[in-house]
């Protein structure tokens, strides 16, 4: 199991949601966040830019398909397109049913 986190431009969220639903992603968590990267072209008062963080839990087999969908949907070729992070999950428990592991995804 994996956790995919991506930080994207807020304007891309609706398209990304549509794309992920289209490939069968059953759920995701979305947060409004602020951040900055390596680019140094902005004045200090604009240091933290609004971004959207999307978290997805999936099986190992789904990772490459989801990453490809995120890249194709969120790519503009400009600074600030975002990042994708893939993390291993040791275990997952669905609280309502007590299902564990892949059954909880």
Backbone torsions as a table, in degrees:
resi	resn	phi	psi	omega
1	UNK	NA	151.4	-179.0
2	UNK	-137.3	157.4	169.1
3	UNK	-116.3	124.8	175.9
4	UNK	-105.5	124.2	173.7
5	UNK	-114.1	134.4	172.6
6	UNK	-135.7	141.4	176.4
7	UNK	-111.7	119.9	-172.1
8	UNK	-131.3	172.4	172.9
9	UNK	-69.1	135.3	-179.8
10	UNK	-55.6	-34.2	-178.3
11	UNK	-65.6	-16.3	-178.5
12	UNK	-92.1	-5.8	-172.9
13	UNK	-61.5	-48.5	-177.7
14	UNK	-59.8	-43.8	178.4
15	UNK	-64.1	-41.2	179.8
16	UNK	-65.1	-42.4	177.9
17	UNK	-58.4	-47.0	179.3
18	UNK	-59.7	-45.2	-179.5
19	UNK	-63.3	-46.1	-178.0
20	UNK	-66.9	-39.5	174.9
21	UNK	-62.3	-38.1	-179.5
22	UNK	-64.1	-28.8	178.7
23	UNK	-96.9	5.6	172.8
24	UNK	96.6	11.5	176.0
25	UNK	-68.9	124.1	-172.6
26	UNK	-84.4	-15.3	-179.5
27	UNK	-172.6	160.4	177.0
28	UNK	-159.2	158.7	176.7
29	UNK	-112.8	134.4	-176.9
30	UNK	-123.3	133.3	178.1
31	UNK	-131.1	145.2	171.7
32	UNK	-88.2	125.7	-178.0
33	UNK	-131.7	171.1	174.1
34	UNK	-129.2	149.7	179.3
35	UNK	-170.8	179.4	175.3
36	UNK	-148.5	158.6	-179.8
37	UNK	-116.7	-154.3	-175.7
38	UNK	-75.8	-21.6	-175.7
39	UNK	-61.8	138.6	-176.0
40	UNK	-119.9	29.5	-173.2
41	UNK	-95.1	-3.5	-176.4
42	UNK	-100.2	152.2	172.0
43	UNK	-65.7	156.1	-176.9
44	UNK	-57.4	-32.9	-178.2
45	UNK	-68.0	-12.6	177.7
46	UNK	-111.4	25.6	-174.0
47	UNK	-60.3	-44.7	179.7
48	UNK	-96.5	116.7	-179.6
49	UNK	-99.7	146.0	176.7
50	UNK	-67.9	134.8	177.8
51	UNK	-137.1	168.7	176.3
52	UNK	-121.0	130.2	177.9
53	UNK	-106.3	128.0	-180.0
54	UNK	-117.0	130.9	178.0
55	UNK	-119.0	132.5	-177.3
56	UNK	-133.5	132.8	173.8
57	UNK	-103.1	133.1	-175.2
58	UNK	-152.3	172.2	174.6
59	UNK	-81.0	162.3	178.9
60	UNK	-58.2	-35.7	-177.1
61	UNK	-69.1	-24.5	-177.0
62	UNK	-86.8	-13.7	-171.1
63	UNK	-56.7	-52.9	-174.5
64	UNK	-64.1	-37.2	178.2
65	UNK	-64.7	-42.7	-179.8
66	UNK	-67.4	-43.2	178.8
67	UNK	-61.6	-44.1	178.7
68	UNK	-60.7	-42.7	179.6
69	UNK	-63.1	-42.4	179.1
70	UNK	-63.2	-48.1	-178.7
71	UNK	-60.3	-46.2	-178.4
72	UNK	-66.2	-34.7	-177.0
73	UNK	-80.2	-35.4	-171.1
74	UNK	-101.4	-3.7	-178.0
75	UNK	-74.4	129.8	170.4
76	UNK	-125.0	-16.1	-177.4
77	UNK	84.7	4.5	-178.4
78	UNK	-108.6	159.8	176.0
79	UNK	-57.4	136.0	177.0
80	UNK	99.1	8.3	177.9
81	UNK	-62.1	-30.7	174.5
82	UNK	122.4	-167.9	-177.8
83	UNK	-139.8	155.0	172.9
84	UNK	-125.3	132.3	179.1
85	UNK	-124.0	133.2	177.8
86	UNK	-115.6	124.3	-177.0
87	UNK	-121.9	142.8	175.5
88	UNK	-75.1	148.2	176.1
89	UNK	-115.6	125.1	179.9
90	UNK	-74.5	-41.5	179.3
91	UNK	-158.6	159.3	177.3
92	UNK	-144.2	138.4	-179.9
93	UNK	-129.1	125.7	173.2
94	UNK	-83.9	116.3	-173.2
95	UNK	-60.8	-43.0	-175.6
96	UNK	-61.7	-40.3	-173.3
97	UNK	-113.3	-7.0	-176.6
98	UNK	65.4	15.2	175.8
99	UNK	-65.5	147.8	-178.3
100	UNK	-125.9	160.0	174.6
101	UNK	62.8	-138.8	-177.0
102	UNK	-58.4	-32.1	179.8
103	UNK	-65.2	-25.0	-179.1
104	UNK	-84.8	-15.1	-179.5
105	UNK	-69.9	NA	NA
